[in-house]
Amino acid sequence: MTLLVPGYKSSLKDQQQIILVADDEASIRRILETRLSMMGFVVITAADGEETLQICQDQEPDLIILDVMMPKLNGYQVCQALRQESDVPIIMLTALSDVADRITGLEMGADDYMVKPFSPKELESRIRCILRRISKLHSSHHKSAGVIQVGNLEIDTNKRQVYKGHERIQLTHLEFNLLELLVSRPGEPISRIEFLQKVWGYSPDGKIDTRVVDVHMSRLRNKLKEDAEEPDLILSVRGVGYALQRGD
């Protein structure tokens, strides 16, 4: 376990981003700590799930690399616990071969996953993409000052909040980005590849599993549609991706 001394985080927060590497394999922790430190990140490590949650509470990392198979609490349990109170970006590492097992972490709220053995360079690329997306989010200023009405939803692009009536729908940063892209082009099919490029920030030639988009879109649709009899606001476009249903 690597910890920051009291006051260290606050003094570095504006200069260096903090990454938590949570994995019970010491060799992986050592390799990632070395490589990410060379990239200029402050790196904290944890060897089990309970330790991971404690560090997140104490240090508030900017991104978490989270192994699935860990003692005390596994990665799924950690991810689920974190999502109850935090939108911190999470990349899950899994050695499980079954596709259903791989995407369970996404259903729990992880931003992305990689299968072991993985390429450190590919992981570094994904880290950069996610942190770049978050950085743009924090520094951007929307030109629109109004609230967009879509069906029975009110979408405030400045506050990045969504309301159904007087009730706020809790969306993660990533889910709001998906909705925002759909709202910007109502009725127009948007491909999974384009979502990966514009929301995740991945290059078109990267070997990224497009099911990442499907899982997050499914979570978004479930949050927006509380009534089973209510028509879908987000439509699946066979062989392409998704489109926002036009209100006219």
Phi, psi and omega per residue, in radians:
M1 nan 2.295 3.066
T2 -1.940 2.205 -3.134
L3 -2.095 2.692 3.035
L4 -1.640 2.500 3.121
V5 -1.257 2.670 -3.134
P6 -0.925 2.329 3.118
G7 1.544 -0.261 -3.085
Y8 -1.208 -0.743 -3.113
K9 -1.061 -0.846 -3.068
S10 -1.125 -0.545 -3.118
S11 -1.349 -0.396 -3.099
L12 -1.823 -0.179 -2.965
K13 -0.995 -0.659 -3.100
D14 -1.392 -0.188 -3.059
Q15 -1.937 -0.783 -3.074
Q16 -2.195 2.417 3.112
Q17 -1.508 2.596 -3.056
I18 -1.823 2.234 3.090
I19 -2.050 2.280 3.062
L20 -1.756 2.139 3.070
V21 -1.814 1.947 -3.107
A22 -1.968 1.888 -3.100
D23 -2.753 2.425 -3.120
D24 -1.432 -0.106 3.080
E25 -1.580 1.986 -3.087
A26 -1.050 -0.606 -3.106
S27 -1.134 -0.683 3.131
I28 -1.210 -0.740 3.100
R29 -1.035 -0.737 -3.093
R30 -1.158 -0.791 -3.117
I31 -1.121 -0.836 -3.104
L32 -1.198 -0.640 3.107
E33 -1.087 -0.730 3.141
T34 -1.155 -0.859 -3.068
R35 -1.165 -0.764 -3.101
L36 -1.252 -0.569 3.062
S37 -1.119 -0.683 3.110
M38 -1.150 -0.400 3.100
M39 -1.454 -0.091 3.092
G40 1.767 0.120 3.124
F41 -1.546 2.649 2.922
V42 -1.498 2.175 -3.035
V43 -1.991 2.253 3.035
I44 -2.002 2.545 3.132
T45 -2.183 2.669 3.083
A46 -2.472 2.606 -3.049
A47 -1.909 -0.109 3.104
D48 -2.647 3.001 -3.051
G49 -1.165 -0.722 -3.133
E50 -1.118 -0.719 3.111
E51 -1.105 -0.665 3.127
T52 -1.059 -0.845 -3.131
L53 -1.114 -0.660 3.138
Q54 -1.143 -0.748 3.131
I55 -1.132 -0.709 3.123
C56 -1.066 -0.651 3.123
Q57 -1.206 -0.656 -3.075
D58 -1.447 -0.641 -2.931
Q59 -1.983 -0.351 -3.128
E60 0.882 1.223 3.141
P61 -1.156 2.809 3.115
D62 -1.454 -0.395 3.130
L63 -2.760 2.583 3.133
I64 -2.157 2.270 2.955
I65 -1.749 1.979 -2.895
L66 -2.116 2.027 3.084
D67 -1.314 2.553 3.128
V68 -1.342 -0.899 -3.019
M69 -1.539 1.521 3.104
M70 -2.205 2.675 3.107
P71 -1.295 2.870 3.095
K72 1.258 -1.117 2.987
L73 -2.342 2.294 3.127
N74 -1.400 3.030 -3.067
G75 -1.072 -0.626 3.116
Y76 -1.077 -0.790 -3.130
Q77 -1.128 -0.704 3.119
V78 -1.116 -0.798 -3.128
C79 -1.065 -0.781 -3.138
Q80 -1.091 -0.719 3.131
A81 -1.157 -0.725 -3.129
L82 -1.140 -0.667 -3.073
R83 -1.221 -0.202 3.077
Q84 -1.280 -0.330 -3.078
E85 -2.508 0.035 -3.053
S86 -2.556 2.559 3.046
D87 -1.845 0.306 -3.112
V88 -0.956 2.314 3.118
P89 -1.056 2.375 -3.117
I90 -2.254 2.193 2.976
I91 -1.914 2.079 -3.112
M92 -1.630 2.474 3.057
L93 -1.887 2.251 -3.125
T94 -2.374 2.461 3.054
A95 -1.775 0.031 -3.105
L96 -1.329 2.353 -3.038
S97 -1.538 -0.433 -3.099
D98 -1.228 2.347 -3.102
V99 -1.054 -0.706 -3.138
A100 -1.065 -0.675 3.114
D101 -1.171 -0.643 -3.095
R102 -1.116 -0.694 -3.044
I103 -1.588 -0.043 3.098
T104 -1.024 -0.705 3.128
G105 -1.074 -0.642 3.097
L106 -1.146 -0.686 3.120
E107 -1.166 -0.461 3.083
M108 -1.389 -0.212 3.093
G109 2.082 0.079 3.089
A110 -1.181 2.607 3.135
D111 -1.327 -0.601 -3.042
D112 -2.810 2.961 3.057
Y113 -2.510 2.741 3.023
M114 -2.340 2.546 -3.098
V115 -1.695 2.311 3.060
K116 -1.340 2.514 -0.112
P117 -1.273 2.494 -3.065
F118 -2.091 2.832 3.092
S119 -1.505 2.093 3.085
P120 -0.971 -0.627 3.135
K121 -1.136 -0.705 3.120
E122 -1.153 -0.697 3.096
L123 -1.101 -0.751 3.125
E124 -1.069 -0.687 3.120
S125 -1.100 -0.745 -3.137
R126 -1.191 -0.638 3.088
I127 -1.068 -0.816 3.131
R128 -1.035 -0.758 -3.113
C129 -1.076 -0.810 -3.106
I130 -1.151 -0.792 -3.116
L131 -1.196 -0.579 3.069
R132 -1.132 -0.706 3.117
R133 -1.097 -0.772 3.141
I134 -1.145 -0.688 3.137
S135 -1.108 -0.742 3.111
K136 -1.122 -0.662 3.134
L137 -1.079 -0.774 -3.090
H138 -1.256 -0.483 -3.063
S139 -1.707 -0.177 -3.059
S140 -1.384 2.655 3.075
H141 -2.285 1.991 -3.103
H142 -1.238 2.461 3.108
K143 -1.278 -0.610 -3.111
S144 -1.314 2.289 3.132
A145 -1.866 0.032 -3.067
G146 -1.706 3.109 3.085
V147 -1.833 2.261 3.140
I148 -1.531 2.251 3.106
Q149 -1.733 2.117 3.099
V150 -2.258 1.869 -3.057
G151 1.064 -2.194 3.097
N152 -1.714 0.314 3.139
L153 -1.835 2.550 2.968
E154 -2.023 2.146 -3.055
I155 -2.018 1.993 3.119
D156 -1.700 1.847 -3.060
T157 -1.343 -0.306 3.085
N158 -1.359 -0.887 -3.140
K159 -1.450 -0.167 -3.115
R160 0.976 0.893 -3.137
Q161 -2.258 2.600 -3.136
V162 -2.198 2.336 -3.131
Y163 -2.196 2.478 2.950
K164 -2.032 1.852 -2.974
G165 1.186 -2.207 3.113
H166 -1.749 0.068 -3.080
E167 -1.754 2.246 3.120
R168 -1.422 2.365 3.057
I169 -1.657 2.129 -3.086
Q170 -1.405 1.944 3.102
L171 -1.997 2.563 2.997
T172 -1.305 2.917 3.101
H173 -1.003 -0.725 -3.089
L174 -1.178 -0.740 3.128
E175 -1.113 -0.687 3.109
F176 -1.131 -0.675 3.120
N177 -1.070 -0.712 3.088
L178 -1.074 -0.824 -3.134
L179 -1.118 -0.698 -3.114
E180 -1.098 -0.697 3.113
L181 -1.159 -0.724 3.112
L182 -1.106 -0.766 -3.109
V183 -1.130 -0.540 -3.117
S184 -1.228 -0.291 -3.113
R185 -2.430 1.144 -3.073
P186 -1.057 2.348 3.108
G187 1.413 -0.137 -3.095
E188 -1.707 2.184 3.094
P189 -1.128 2.334 3.108
I190 -2.065 2.234 -3.047
S191 -1.312 2.762 3.085
R192 -1.072 -0.661 3.118
I193 -1.072 -0.730 3.137
E194 -1.156 -0.662 3.063
F195 -1.055 -0.758 3.138
L196 -1.091 -0.657 -3.138
Q197 -1.258 -0.836 -2.980
K198 -1.538 -0.483 -3.139
V199 -1.712 -0.814 3.121
W200 -1.495 -0.435 -3.138
G201 1.463 0.327 -3.110
Y202 -1.467 2.615 3.114
S203 -1.292 2.625 -3.078
P204 -1.152 -0.360 -3.111
D205 -1.618 0.017 3.136
G206 -1.305 2.587 3.140
K207 -1.555 1.356 -3.084
I208 -1.855 2.342 3.115
D209 -1.256 2.062 -3.093
T210 -1.242 -0.160 3.082
R211 -1.143 -0.334 3.026
V212 -0.976 -0.754 3.126
V213 -1.135 -0.794 -3.084
D214 -1.060 -0.741 -3.104
V215 -1.154 -0.793 -3.136
H216 -1.195 -0.616 3.103
M217 -1.167 -0.644 3.094
S218 -1.100 -0.737 3.097
R219 -1.099 -0.732 3.140
L220 -1.118 -0.788 -3.120
R221 -1.090 -0.704 3.138
N222 -1.130 -0.623 3.134
K223 -1.246 -0.624 -3.103
L224 -1.391 -0.408 -3.079
K225 -2.006 1.682 -3.115
E226 -1.465 -0.515 -3.093
D227 -1.753 2.222 -3.118
A228 -1.102 -0.445 -3.141
E229 -1.470 -0.168 -3.103
E230 -1.321 2.380 3.137
P231 -1.174 2.625 3.129
D232 -1.199 2.316 3.047
L233 -1.401 -0.611 -3.141
I234 -1.823 2.140 -3.083
L235 -1.797 2.480 3.011
S236 -1.443 2.342 3.105
V237 -1.950 1.895 -3.015
R238 -0.950 2.256 3.084
G239 1.340 -0.004 -3.100
V240 -2.169 -1.294 -3.080
G241 3.073 -1.986 -3.047
Y242 -2.478 2.757 3.098
A243 -2.534 2.606 3.064
L244 -1.491 2.237 -3.135
Q245 -1.139 2.264 3.136
R246 -1.243 2.554 -3.109
G247 -1.595 -0.008 -3.107
D248 -1.662 nan nan
